[in-house]
Amino acid sequence: MIQRVGAKNPEDNAHSREGAAPGAAVGAEITPIDVDLAAVVDAWPKLPEAIRAGILAMIRAAE
């Protein structure tokens, strides 16, 4: 059986009960996705492998 133990210094850890760490993604705003990008994402599973490779090649060439 595993024994449960409490925090050694609960008073030092009180800030952890106040919320997430600064910069955490909790409650991050959701920005709308570009309609053209959404169309690509939607079509991706249905595209032939050669088309996918071509799209990825164009993206990598533009970087």
One Martini backbone bead per residue (centre of mass of N, CA, C, O) as a GRO file, in nm:
protein
   63
    1MET     BB    1   0.098   0.036   0.021
    2ILE     BB    2   0.043   0.374  -0.033
    3GLN     BB    3   0.146   0.655   0.111
    4ARG     BB    4   0.013   0.950   0.218
    5VAL     BB    5   0.133   1.284   0.181
    6GLY     BB    6   0.210   1.587   0.272
    7ALA     BB    7   0.318   1.882   0.269
    8LYS     BB    8   0.590   2.028   0.415
    9ASN     BB    9   0.511   2.344   0.299
   10PRO     BB   10   0.214   2.478   0.260
   11GLU     BB   11   0.274   2.788   0.292
   12ASP     BB   12   0.474   2.790   0.034
   13ASN     BB   13   0.219   2.674  -0.166
   14ALA     BB   14  -0.025   2.878  -0.188
   15HIS     BB   15   0.008   2.992  -0.484
   16SER     BB   16  -0.095   2.729  -0.637
   17ARG     BB   17  -0.411   2.797  -0.573
   18GLU     BB   18  -0.452   3.065  -0.761
   19GLY     BB   19  -0.314   2.931  -1.028
   20ALA     BB   20  -0.158   2.960  -1.298
   21ALA     BB   21   0.104   3.012  -1.461
   22PRO     BB   22   0.271   3.228  -1.611
   23GLY     BB   23   0.187   3.166  -1.953
   24ALA     BB   24  -0.029   2.986  -1.954
   25ALA     BB   25  -0.293   2.824  -2.150
   26VAL     BB   26  -0.506   2.903  -1.970
   27GLY     BB   27  -0.760   3.061  -2.136
   28ALA     BB   28  -0.693   3.093  -2.411
   29GLU     BB   29  -0.733   3.239  -2.690
   30ILE     BB   30  -0.937   3.204  -2.977
   31THR     BB   31  -0.840   3.197  -3.299
   32PRO     BB   32  -0.920   3.230  -3.603
   33ILE     BB   33  -0.916   3.057  -3.891
   34ASP     BB   34  -0.823   3.054  -4.190
   35VAL     BB   35  -1.006   2.965  -4.463
   36ASP     BB   36  -0.780   2.844  -4.638
   37LEU     BB   37  -0.656   2.664  -4.420
   38ALA     BB   38  -0.914   2.506  -4.360
   39ALA     BB   39  -0.931   2.376  -4.642
   40VAL     BB   40  -0.668   2.220  -4.623
   41VAL     BB   41  -0.729   2.060  -4.367
   42ASP     BB   42  -0.987   1.924  -4.478
   43ALA     BB   43  -0.844   1.792  -4.743
   44TRP     BB   44  -0.587   1.630  -4.663
   45PRO     BB   45  -0.696   1.325  -4.628
   46LYS     BB   46  -0.787   1.328  -4.955
   47LEU     BB   47  -0.512   1.355  -5.057
   48PRO     BB   48  -0.271   1.284  -5.243
   49GLU     BB   49   0.056   1.233  -5.184
   50ALA     BB   50   0.165   1.419  -5.413
   51ILE     BB   51   0.016   1.674  -5.319
   52ARG     BB   52   0.129   1.692  -5.037
   53ALA     BB   53   0.424   1.715  -5.126
   54GLY     BB   54   0.386   1.977  -5.287
   55ILE     BB   55   0.292   2.156  -5.055
   56LEU     BB   56   0.539   2.111  -4.872
   57ALA     BB   57   0.747   2.219  -5.076
   58MET     BB   58   0.635   2.508  -5.089
   59ILE     BB   59   0.668   2.575  -4.793
   60ARG     BB   60   0.976   2.518  -4.770
   61ALA     BB   61   1.059   2.724  -4.998
   62ALA     BB   62   0.939   2.983  -4.833
   63GLU     BB   63   1.140   2.980  -4.571
   0.00000   0.00000   0.00000
